[in-house]
Amino acid sequence: SVEIRLGSDADANIKHTGTNLNVNETTGDINIRTYANDKDVVISTDDGSGGITEYIVADGSTGAVKLKHYGTTVFETTSTGASITNTSTDDALLVTTTEDSNSAGPVISLKRNSSSPADADYIGQVKFKGENDADQEITYAKITGKILDASDGSEDGMLEYAFIKGGSQNISARFRGDALQLLNGTNLYVGTGGNIQFEGGTA
């Protein structure tokens, strides 16, 4: 095999071992760059069928970094965060822990790191989106975390539930530490065979 040594003290080398091509650096970073306008840096390899396909793309025209599965983009950075896309009903995101105690896990945290937290601040939201029959994107439901009291030592929080109702967003319920509130015409329905049970002798 042949080795190419680079640097005054051979700090870097490129070598083919007979099986693999290794690029080694011992003193600093390894930078891969293109200075061509709107061009990409692409990492490609075998597609599982004897061909070649892309797996990682740094897109110089959009600023996105794309992670691909056999050439299909499944994760892409955006100007506001990241987007995950799949073409099936399987898990789009699977978070797994192998820790074996009785502590909660895996854990997903949503944190709003505000420099001026205040009562009534929204602190995180999960939206459920779909299409209507006019091919328009609609937020059909959302769950939102909210600060009720931001005072140190007496903090209170709540979850707010909203649904599309008659074509408009409607806050249907707020689940607080002291009450479950049904709002804006939302009823409590108990189906046949169900009971409402009160603790104690009076309701």
Disulfide bonds with the S-S distance in Angstrom:
none
